[in-house]
Amino acid sequence: MPFRQETATTTAAQLVPFNSRRSALTIRNASGAVVYISNDVRLVTAQGWPLAVGDFTSFIKADGDDSAAAVYAQTLAATSDLRIQESFGKVSGLE
């Protein structure tokens, strides 16, 4: 599933589960409110990374990022439209 849409709300929810085969992950806040992302479902807004509307972040295994990790999202108010892109497969030189 290369591209999909998710909605972040004021309740922390998993965007992507752990997947050891994932080689890259991009999350974009397409519209709504600031959304926070984190690997810890308990501390998403307190310690998560904020993504303003229009911002995106990528986790790329070839760059040393943990692209396999589960990611959770939450807003402080309202909802946000998120776009998710995942890539899978071996990364040359890392396998």
Phi and psi restraints in degrees (range 20) as a CNS / XPLOR table:
assign (resid 1 and name C) (resid 2 and name N)
       (resid 2 and name CA) (resid 2 and name C) 1.0 -70.6 20.0 2
assign (resid 2 and name N) (resid 2 and name CA)
       (resid 2 and name C) (resid 3 and name N) 1.0 -41.1 20.0 2
assign (resid 2 and name C) (resid 3 and name N)
       (resid 3 and name CA) (resid 3 and name C) 1.0 -129.7 20.0 2
assign (resid 3 and name N) (resid 3 and name CA)
       (resid 3 and name C) (resid 4 and name N) 1.0 142.2 20.0 2
assign (resid 3 and name C) (resid 4 and name N)
       (resid 4 and name CA) (resid 4 and name C) 1.0 -159.0 20.0 2
assign (resid 4 and name N) (resid 4 and name CA)
       (resid 4 and name C) (resid 5 and name N) 1.0 168.6 20.0 2
assign (resid 4 and name C) (resid 5 and name N)
       (resid 5 and name CA) (resid 5 and name C) 1.0 -113.9 20.0 2
assign (resid 5 and name N) (resid 5 and name CA)
       (resid 5 and name C) (resid 6 and name N) 1.0 141.3 20.0 2
assign (resid 5 and name C) (resid 6 and name N)
       (resid 6 and name CA) (resid 6 and name C) 1.0 -135.2 20.0 2
assign (resid 6 and name N) (resid 6 and name CA)
       (resid 6 and name C) (resid 7 and name N) 1.0 156.4 20.0 2
assign (resid 6 and name C) (resid 7 and name N)
       (resid 7 and name CA) (resid 7 and name C) 1.0 -115.4 20.0 2
assign (resid 7 and name N) (resid 7 and name CA)
       (resid 7 and name C) (resid 8 and name N) 1.0 124.4 20.0 2
assign (resid 7 and name C) (resid 8 and name N)
       (resid 8 and name CA) (resid 8 and name C) 1.0 -91.8 20.0 2
assign (resid 8 and name N) (resid 8 and name CA)
       (resid 8 and name C) (resid 9 and name N) 1.0 139.4 20.0 2
assign (resid 8 and name C) (resid 9 and name N)
       (resid 9 and name CA) (resid 9 and name C) 1.0 -127.5 20.0 2
assign (resid 9 and name N) (resid 9 and name CA)
       (resid 9 and name C) (resid 10 and name N) 1.0 -171.0 20.0 2
assign (resid 9 and name C) (resid 10 and name N)
       (resid 10 and name CA) (resid 10 and name C) 1.0 -77.0 20.0 2
assign (resid 10 and name N) (resid 10 and name CA)
       (resid 10 and name C) (resid 11 and name N) 1.0 -0.4 20.0 2
assign (resid 10 and name C) (resid 11 and name N)
       (resid 11 and name CA) (resid 11 and name C) 1.0 -106.9 20.0 2
assign (resid 11 and name N) (resid 11 and name CA)
       (resid 11 and name C) (resid 12 and name N) 1.0 128.0 20.0 2
assign (resid 11 and name C) (resid 12 and name N)
       (resid 12 and name CA) (resid 12 and name C) 1.0 -60.4 20.0 2
assign (resid 12 and name N) (resid 12 and name CA)
       (resid 12 and name C) (resid 13 and name N) 1.0 133.2 20.0 2
assign (resid 12 and name C) (resid 13 and name N)
       (resid 13 and name CA) (resid 13 and name C) 1.0 -143.8 20.0 2
assign (resid 13 and name N) (resid 13 and name CA)
       (resid 13 and name C) (resid 14 and name N) 1.0 150.2 20.0 2
assign (resid 13 and name C) (resid 14 and name N)
       (resid 14 and name CA) (resid 14 and name C) 1.0 -75.5 20.0 2
assign (resid 14 and name N) (resid 14 and name CA)
       (resid 14 and name C) (resid 15 and name N) 1.0 126.7 20.0 2
assign (resid 14 and name C) (resid 15 and name N)
       (resid 15 and name CA) (resid 15 and name C) 1.0 -84.6 20.0 2
assign (resid 15 and name N) (resid 15 and name CA)
       (resid 15 and name C) (resid 16 and name N) 1.0 -46.9 20.0 2
assign (resid 15 and name C) (resid 16 and name N)
       (resid 16 and name CA) (resid 16 and name C) 1.0 -138.9 20.0 2
assign (resid 16 and name N) (resid 16 and name CA)
       (resid 16 and name C) (resid 17 and name N) 1.0 139.4 20.0 2
assign (resid 16 and name C) (resid 17 and name N)
       (resid 17 and name CA) (resid 17 and name C) 1.0 -81.2 20.0 2
assign (resid 17 and name N) (resid 17 and name CA)
       (resid 17 and name C) (resid 18 and name N) 1.0 166.0 20.0 2
assign (resid 17 and name C) (resid 18 and name N)
       (resid 18 and name CA) (resid 18 and name C) 1.0 -57.6 20.0 2
assign (resid 18 and name N) (resid 18 and name CA)
       (resid 18 and name C) (resid 19 and name N) 1.0 136.8 20.0 2
assign (resid 18 and name C) (resid 19 and name N)
       (resid 19 and name CA) (resid 19 and name C) 1.0 -151.7 20.0 2
assign (resid 19 and name N) (resid 19 and name CA)
       (resid 19 and name C) (resid 20 and name N) 1.0 108.0 20.0 2
assign (resid 19 and name C) (resid 20 and name N)
       (resid 20 and name CA) (resid 20 and name C) 1.0 -64.9 20.0 2
assign (resid 20 and name N) (resid 20 and name CA)
       (resid 20 and name C) (resid 21 and name N) 1.0 -17.8 20.0 2
assign (resid 20 and name C) (resid 21 and name N)
       (resid 21 and name CA) (resid 21 and name C) 1.0 -84.9 20.0 2
assign (resid 21 and name N) (resid 21 and name CA)
       (resid 21 and name C) (resid 22 and name N) 1.0 -11.7 20.0 2
assign (resid 21 and name C) (resid 22 and name N)
       (resid 22 and name CA) (resid 22 and name C) 1.0 -72.3 20.0 2
assign (resid 22 and name N) (resid 22 and name CA)
       (resid 22 and name C) (resid 23 and name N) 1.0 125.1 20.0 2
assign (resid 22 and name C) (resid 23 and name N)
       (resid 23 and name CA) (resid 23 and name C) 1.0 -100.9 20.0 2
assign (resid 23 and name N) (resid 23 and name CA)
       (resid 23 and name C) (resid 24 and name N) 1.0 -17.0 20.0 2
assign (resid 23 and name C) (resid 24 and name N)
       (resid 24 and name CA) (resid 24 and name C) 1.0 -158.6 20.0 2
assign (resid 24 and name N) (resid 24 and name CA)
       (resid 24 and name C) (resid 25 and name N) 1.0 150.3 20.0 2
assign (resid 24 and name C) (resid 25 and name N)
       (resid 25 and name CA) (resid 25 and name C) 1.0 -145.2 20.0 2
assign (resid 25 and name N) (resid 25 and name CA)
       (resid 25 and name C) (resid 26 and name N) 1.0 129.8 20.0 2
assign (resid 25 and name C) (resid 26 and name N)
       (resid 26 and name CA) (resid 26 and name C) 1.0 -124.6 20.0 2
assign (resid 26 and name N) (resid 26 and name CA)
       (resid 26 and name C) (resid 27 and name N) 1.0 133.7 20.0 2
assign (resid 26 and name C) (resid 27 and name N)
       (resid 27 and name CA) (resid 27 and name C) 1.0 -123.7 20.0 2
assign (resid 27 and name N) (resid 27 and name CA)
       (resid 27 and name C) (resid 28 and name N) 1.0 126.3 20.0 2
assign (resid 27 and name C) (resid 28 and name N)
       (resid 28 and name CA) (resid 28 and name C) 1.0 -123.0 20.0 2
assign (resid 28 and name N) (resid 28 and name CA)
       (resid 28 and name C) (resid 29 and name N) 1.0 133.3 20.0 2
assign (resid 28 and name C) (resid 29 and name N)
       (resid 29 and name CA) (resid 29 and name C) 1.0 -88.3 20.0 2
assign (resid 29 and name N) (resid 29 and name CA)
       (resid 29 and name C) (resid 30 and name N) 1.0 99.9 20.0 2
assign (resid 29 and name C) (resid 30 and name N)
       (resid 30 and name CA) (resid 30 and name C) 1.0 -79.5 20.0 2
assign (resid 30 and name N) (resid 30 and name CA)
       (resid 30 and name C) (resid 31 and name N) 1.0 -31.9 20.0 2
assign (resid 30 and name C) (resid 31 and name N)
       (resid 31 and name CA) (resid 31 and name C) 1.0 -170.3 20.0 2
assign (resid 31 and name N) (resid 31 and name CA)
       (resid 31 and name C) (resid 32 and name N) 1.0 163.1 20.0 2
assign (resid 31 and name C) (resid 32 and name N)
       (resid 32 and name CA) (resid 32 and name C) 1.0 114.3 20.0 2
assign (resid 32 and name N) (resid 32 and name CA)
       (resid 32 and name C) (resid 33 and name N) 1.0 -123.1 20.0 2
assign (resid 32 and name C) (resid 33 and name N)
       (resid 33 and name CA) (resid 33 and name C) 1.0 -120.5 20.0 2
assign (resid 33 and name N) (resid 33 and name CA)
       (resid 33 and name C) (resid 34 and name N) 1.0 173.6 20.0 2
assign (resid 33 and name C) (resid 34 and name N)
       (resid 34 and name CA) (resid 34 and name C) 1.0 -59.6 20.0 2
assign (resid 34 and name N) (resid 34 and name CA)
       (resid 34 and name C) (resid 35 and name N) 1.0 134.4 20.0 2
assign (resid 34 and name C) (resid 35 and name N)
       (resid 35 and name CA) (resid 35 and name C) 1.0 -118.3 20.0 2
assign (resid 35 and name N) (resid 35 and name CA)
       (resid 35 and name C) (resid 36 and name N) 1.0 143.8 20.0 2
assign (resid 35 and name C) (resid 36 and name N)
       (resid 36 and name CA) (resid 36 and name C) 1.0 -108.3 20.0 2
assign (resid 36 and name N) (resid 36 and name CA)
       (resid 36 and name C) (resid 37 and name N) 1.0 137.8 20.0 2
assign (resid 36 and name C) (resid 37 and name N)
       (resid 37 and name CA) (resid 37 and name C) 1.0 -121.9 20.0 2
assign (resid 37 and name N) (resid 37 and name CA)
       (resid 37 and name C) (resid 38 and name N) 1.0 148.2 20.0 2
assign (resid 37 and name C) (resid 38 and name N)
       (resid 38 and name CA) (resid 38 and name C) 1.0 -159.5 20.0 2
assign (resid 38 and name N) (resid 38 and name CA)
       (resid 38 and name C) (resid 39 and name N) 1.0 160.6 20.0 2
assign (resid 38 and name C) (resid 39 and name N)
       (resid 39 and name CA) (resid 39 and name C) 1.0 -89.1 20.0 2
assign (resid 39 and name N) (resid 39 and name CA)
       (resid 39 and name C) (resid 40 and name N) 1.0 -5.8 20.0 2
assign (resid 39 and name C) (resid 40 and name N)
       (resid 40 and name CA) (resid 40 and name C) 1.0 -116.1 20.0 2
assign (resid 40 and name N) (resid 40 and name CA)
       (resid 40 and name C) (resid 41 and name N) 1.0 111.8 20.0 2
assign (resid 40 and name C) (resid 41 and name N)
       (resid 41 and name CA) (resid 41 and name C) 1.0 -63.3 20.0 2
assign (resid 41 and name N) (resid 41 and name CA)
       (resid 41 and name C) (resid 42 and name N) 1.0 -23.0 20.0 2
assign (resid 41 and name C) (resid 42 and name N)
       (resid 42 and name CA) (resid 42 and name C) 1.0 -80.9 20.0 2
assign (resid 42 and name N) (resid 42 and name CA)
       (resid 42 and name C) (resid 43 and name N) 1.0 -20.8 20.0 2
assign (resid 42 and name C) (resid 43 and name N)
       (resid 43 and name CA) (resid 43 and name C) 1.0 -129.0 20.0 2
assign (resid 43 and name N) (resid 43 and name CA)
       (resid 43 and name C) (resid 44 and name N) 1.0 35.4 20.0 2
assign (resid 43 and name C) (resid 44 and name N)
       (resid 44 and name CA) (resid 44 and name C) 1.0 -60.3 20.0 2
assign (resid 44 and name N) (resid 44 and name CA)
       (resid 44 and name C) (resid 45 and name N) 1.0 -53.9 20.0 2
assign (resid 44 and name C) (resid 45 and name N)
       (resid 45 and name CA) (resid 45 and name C) 1.0 -78.6 20.0 2
assign (resid 45 and name N) (resid 45 and name CA)
       (resid 45 and name C) (resid 46 and name N) 1.0 -28.2 20.0 2
assign (resid 45 and name C) (resid 46 and name N)
       (resid 46 and name CA) (resid 46 and name C) 1.0 -74.5 20.0 2
assign (resid 46 and name N) (resid 46 and name CA)
       (resid 46 and name C) (resid 47 and name N) 1.0 -39.5 20.0 2
assign (resid 46 and name C) (resid 47 and name N)
       (resid 47 and name CA) (resid 47 and name C) 1.0 -127.4 20.0 2
assign (resid 47 and name N) (resid 47 and name CA)
       (resid 47 and name C) (resid 48 and name N) 1.0 6.4 20.0 2
assign (resid 47 and name C) (resid 48 and name N)
       (resid 48 and name CA) (resid 48 and name C) 1.0 -76.9 20.0 2
assign (resid 48 and name N) (resid 48 and name CA)
       (resid 48 and name C) (resid 49 and name N) 1.0 171.9 20.0 2
assign (resid 48 and name C) (resid 49 and name N)
       (resid 49 and name CA) (resid 49 and name C) 1.0 -92.7 20.0 2
assign (resid 49 and name N) (resid 49 and name CA)
       (resid 49 and name C) (resid 50 and name N) 1.0 122.3 20.0 2
assign (resid 49 and name C) (resid 50 and name N)
       (resid 50 and name CA) (resid 50 and name C) 1.0 -78.9 20.0 2
assign (resid 50 and name N) (resid 50 and name CA)
       (resid 50 and name C) (resid 51 and name N) 1.0 137.1 20.0 2
assign (resid 50 and name C) (resid 51 and name N)
       (resid 51 and name CA) (resid 51 and name C) 1.0 -120.8 20.0 2
assign (resid 51 and name N) (resid 51 and name CA)
       (resid 51 and name C) (resid 52 and name N) 1.0 111.2 20.0 2
assign (resid 51 and name C) (resid 52 and name N)
       (resid 52 and name CA) (resid 52 and name C) 1.0 -72.3 20.0 2
assign (resid 52 and name N) (resid 52 and name CA)
       (resid 52 and name C) (resid 53 and name N) 1.0 163.8 20.0 2
assign (resid 52 and name C) (resid 53 and name N)
       (resid 53 and name CA) (resid 53 and name C) 1.0 -56.7 20.0 2
assign (resid 53 and name N) (resid 53 and name CA)
       (resid 53 and name C) (resid 54 and name N) 1.0 128.7 20.0 2
assign (resid 53 and name C) (resid 54 and name N)
       (resid 54 and name CA) (resid 54 and name C) 1.0 94.5 20.0 2
assign (resid 54 and name N) (resid 54 and name CA)
       (resid 54 and name C) (resid 55 and name N) 1.0 -18.1 20.0 2
assign (resid 54 and name C) (resid 55 and name N)
       (resid 55 and name CA) (resid 55 and name C) 1.0 -77.6 20.0 2
assign (resid 55 and name N) (resid 55 and name CA)
       (resid 55 and name C) (resid 56 and name N) 1.0 157.1 20.0 2
assign (resid 55 and name C) (resid 56 and name N)
       (resid 56 and name CA) (resid 56 and name C) 1.0 -144.7 20.0 2
assign (resid 56 and name N) (resid 56 and name CA)
       (resid 56 and name C) (resid 57 and name N) 1.0 163.1 20.0 2
assign (resid 56 and name C) (resid 57 and name N)
       (resid 57 and name CA) (resid 57 and name C) 1.0 -140.6 20.0 2
assign (resid 57 and name N) (resid 57 and name CA)
       (resid 57 and name C) (resid 58 and name N) 1.0 149.7 20.0 2
assign (resid 57 and name C) (resid 58 and name N)
       (resid 58 and name CA) (resid 58 and name C) 1.0 -128.5 20.0 2
assign (resid 58 and name N) (resid 58 and name CA)
       (resid 58 and name C) (resid 59 and name N) 1.0 144.4 20.0 2
assign (resid 58 and name C) (resid 59 and name N)
       (resid 59 and name CA) (resid 59 and name C) 1.0 -120.1 20.0 2
assign (resid 59 and name N) (resid 59 and name CA)
       (resid 59 and name C) (resid 60 and name N) 1.0 114.9 20.0 2
assign (resid 59 and name C) (resid 60 and name N)
       (resid 60 and name CA) (resid 60 and name C) 1.0 -123.1 20.0 2
assign (resid 60 and name N) (resid 60 and name CA)
       (resid 60 and name C) (resid 61 and name N) 1.0 117.4 20.0 2
assign (resid 60 and name C) (resid 61 and name N)
       (resid 61 and name CA) (resid 61 and name C) 1.0 -56.4 20.0 2
assign (resid 61 and name N) (resid 61 and name CA)
       (resid 61 and name C) (resid 62 and name N) 1.0 -41.0 20.0 2
assign (resid 61 and name C) (resid 62 and name N)
       (resid 62 and name CA) (resid 62 and name C) 1.0 -63.0 20.0 2
assign (resid 62 and name N) (resid 62 and name CA)
       (resid 62 and name C) (resid 63 and name N) 1.0 -22.8 20.0 2
assign (resid 62 and name C) (resid 63 and name N)
       (resid 63 and name CA) (resid 63 and name C) 1.0 -92.2 20.0 2
assign (resid 63 and name N) (resid 63 and name CA)
       (resid 63 and name C) (resid 64 and name N) 1.0 2.1 20.0 2
assign (resid 63 and name C) (resid 64 and name N)
       (resid 64 and name CA) (resid 64 and name C) 1.0 93.7 20.0 2
assign (resid 64 and name N) (resid 64 and name CA)
       (resid 64 and name C) (resid 65 and name N) 1.0 4.5 20.0 2
assign (resid 64 and name C) (resid 65 and name N)
       (resid 65 and name CA) (resid 65 and name C) 1.0 -77.2 20.0 2
assign (resid 65 and name N) (resid 65 and name CA)
       (resid 65 and name C) (resid 66 and name N) 1.0 156.8 20.0 2
assign (resid 65 and name C) (resid 66 and name N)
       (resid 66 and name CA) (resid 66 and name C) 1.0 -88.0 20.0 2
assign (resid 66 and name N) (resid 66 and name CA)
       (resid 66 and name C) (resid 67 and name N) 1.0 80.1 20.0 2
assign (resid 66 and name C) (resid 67 and name N)
       (resid 67 and name CA) (resid 67 and name C) 1.0 -74.2 20.0 2
assign (resid 67 and name N) (resid 67 and name CA)
       (resid 67 and name C) (resid 68 and name N) 1.0 -12.7 20.0 2
assign (resid 67 and name C) (resid 68 and name N)
       (resid 68 and name CA) (resid 68 and name C) 1.0 -85.6 20.0 2
assign (resid 68 and name N) (resid 68 and name CA)
       (resid 68 and name C) (resid 69 and name N) 1.0 -15.6 20.0 2
assign (resid 68 and name C) (resid 69 and name N)
       (resid 69 and name CA) (resid 69 and name C) 1.0 -65.6 20.0 2
assign (resid 69 and name N) (resid 69 and name CA)
       (resid 69 and name C) (resid 70 and name N) 1.0 151.1 20.0 2
assign (resid 69 and name C) (resid 70 and name N)
       (resid 70 and name CA) (resid 70 and name C) 1.0 -70.2 20.0 2
assign (resid 70 and name N) (resid 70 and name CA)
       (resid 70 and name C) (resid 71 and name N) 1.0 146.2 20.0 2
assign (resid 70 and name C) (resid 71 and name N)
       (resid 71 and name CA) (resid 71 and name C) 1.0 -130.5 20.0 2
assign (resid 71 and name N) (resid 71 and name CA)
       (resid 71 and name C) (resid 72 and name N) 1.0 135.3 20.0 2
assign (resid 71 and name C) (resid 72 and name N)
       (resid 72 and name CA) (resid 72 and name C) 1.0 -115.8 20.0 2
assign (resid 72 and name N) (resid 72 and name CA)
       (resid 72 and name C) (resid 73 and name N) 1.0 153.5 20.0 2
assign (resid 72 and name C) (resid 73 and name N)
       (resid 73 and name CA) (resid 73 and name C) 1.0 -135.7 20.0 2
assign (resid 73 and name N) (resid 73 and name CA)
       (resid 73 and name C) (resid 74 and name N) 1.0 151.7 20.0 2
assign (resid 73 and name C) (resid 74 and name N)
       (resid 74 and name CA) (resid 74 and name C) 1.0 -161.5 20.0 2
assign (resid 74 and name N) (resid 74 and name CA)
       (resid 74 and name C) (resid 75 and name N) 1.0 147.4 20.0 2
assign (resid 74 and name C) (resid 75 and name N)
       (resid 75 and name CA) (resid 75 and name C) 1.0 -109.4 20.0 2
assign (resid 75 and name N) (resid 75 and name CA)
       (resid 75 and name C) (resid 76 and name N) 1.0 162.5 20.0 2
assign (resid 75 and name C) (resid 76 and name N)
       (resid 76 and name CA) (resid 76 and name C) 1.0 -85.7 20.0 2
assign (resid 76 and name N) (resid 76 and name CA)
       (resid 76 and name C) (resid 77 and name N) 1.0 -28.5 20.0 2
assign (resid 76 and name C) (resid 77 and name N)
       (resid 77 and name CA) (resid 77 and name C) 1.0 -154.5 20.0 2
assign (resid 77 and name N) (resid 77 and name CA)
       (resid 77 and name C) (resid 78 and name N) 1.0 151.9 20.0 2
assign (resid 77 and name C) (resid 78 and name N)
       (resid 78 and name CA) (resid 78 and name C) 1.0 64.8 20.0 2
assign (resid 78 and name N) (resid 78 and name CA)
       (resid 78 and name C) (resid 79 and name N) 1.0 -157.0 20.0 2
assign (resid 78 and name C) (resid 79 and name N)
       (resid 79 and name CA) (resid 79 and name C) 1.0 -131.1 20.0 2
assign (resid 79 and name N) (resid 79 and name CA)
       (resid 79 and name C) (resid 80 and name N) 1.0 163.8 20.0 2
assign (resid 79 and name C) (resid 80 and name N)
       (resid 80 and name CA) (resid 80 and name C) 1.0 -134.2 20.0 2
assign (resid 80 and name N) (resid 80 and name CA)
       (resid 80 and name C) (resid 81 and name N) 1.0 141.7 20.0 2
assign (resid 80 and name C) (resid 81 and name N)
       (resid 81 and name CA) (resid 81 and name C) 1.0 -91.4 20.0 2
assign (resid 81 and name N) (resid 81 and name CA)
       (resid 81 and name C) (resid 82 and name N) 1.0 114.2 20.0 2
assign (resid 81 and name C) (resid 82 and name N)
       (resid 82 and name CA) (resid 82 and name C) 1.0 -108.3 20.0 2
assign (resid 82 and name N) (resid 82 and name CA)
       (resid 82 and name C) (resid 83 and name N) 1.0 145.4 20.0 2
assign (resid 82 and name C) (resid 83 and name N)
       (resid 83 and name CA) (resid 83 and name C) 1.0 -115.1 20.0 2
assign (resid 83 and name N) (resid 83 and name CA)
       (resid 83 and name C) (resid 84 and name N) 1.0 131.3 20.0 2
assign (resid 83 and name C) (resid 84 and name N)
       (resid 84 and name CA) (resid 84 and name C) 1.0 -118.4 20.0 2
assign (resid 84 and name N) (resid 84 and name CA)
       (resid 84 and name C) (resid 85 and name N) 1.0 133.2 20.0 2
assign (resid 84 and name C) (resid 85 and name N)
       (resid 85 and name CA) (resid 85 and name C) 1.0 -129.3 20.0 2
assign (resid 85 and name N) (resid 85 and name CA)
       (resid 85 and name C) (resid 86 and name N) 1.0 126.4 20.0 2
assign (resid 85 and name C) (resid 86 and name N)
       (resid 86 and name CA) (resid 86 and name C) 1.0 -121.0 20.0 2
assign (resid 86 and name N) (resid 86 and name CA)
       (resid 86 and name C) (resid 87 and name N) 1.0 142.9 20.0 2
assign (resid 86 and name C) (resid 87 and name N)
       (resid 87 and name CA) (resid 87 and name C) 1.0 -121.8 20.0 2
assign (resid 87 and name N) (resid 87 and name CA)
       (resid 87 and name C) (resid 88 and name N) 1.0 147.1 20.0 2
assign (resid 87 and name C) (resid 88 and name N)
       (resid 88 and name CA) (resid 88 and name C) 1.0 -130.2 20.0 2
assign (resid 88 and name N) (resid 88 and name CA)
       (resid 88 and name C) (resid 89 and name N) 1.0 155.4 20.0 2
assign (resid 88 and name C) (resid 89 and name N)
       (resid 89 and name CA) (resid 89 and name C) 1.0 125.7 20.0 2
assign (resid 89 and name N) (resid 89 and name CA)
       (resid 89 and name C) (resid 90 and name N) 1.0 172.5 20.0 2
assign (resid 89 and name C) (resid 90 and name N)
       (resid 90 and name CA) (resid 90 and name C) 1.0 -72.0 20.0 2
assign (resid 90 and name N) (resid 90 and name CA)
       (resid 90 and name C) (resid 91 and name N) 1.0 147.5 20.0 2
assign (resid 90 and name C) (resid 91 and name N)
       (resid 91 and name CA) (resid 91 and name C) 1.0 -109.0 20.0 2
assign (resid 91 and name N) (resid 91 and name CA)
       (resid 91 and name C) (resid 92 and name N) 1.0 121.3 20.0 2
assign (resid 91 and name C) (resid 92 and name N)
       (resid 92 and name CA) (resid 92 and name C) 1.0 -54.3 20.0 2
assign (resid 92 and name N) (resid 92 and name CA)
       (resid 92 and name C) (resid 93 and name N) 1.0 130.6 20.0 2
assign (resid 92 and name C) (resid 93 and name N)
       (resid 93 and name CA) (resid 93 and name C) 1.0 86.1 20.0 2
assign (resid 93 and name N) (resid 93 and name CA)
       (resid 93 and name C) (resid 94 and name N) 1.0 -8.8 20.0 2
assign (resid 93 and name C) (resid 94 and name N)
       (resid 94 and name CA) (resid 94 and name C) 1.0 -109.3 20.0 2
assign (resid 94 and name N) (resid 94 and name CA)
       (resid 94 and name C) (resid 95 and name N) 1.0 -11.0 20.0 2
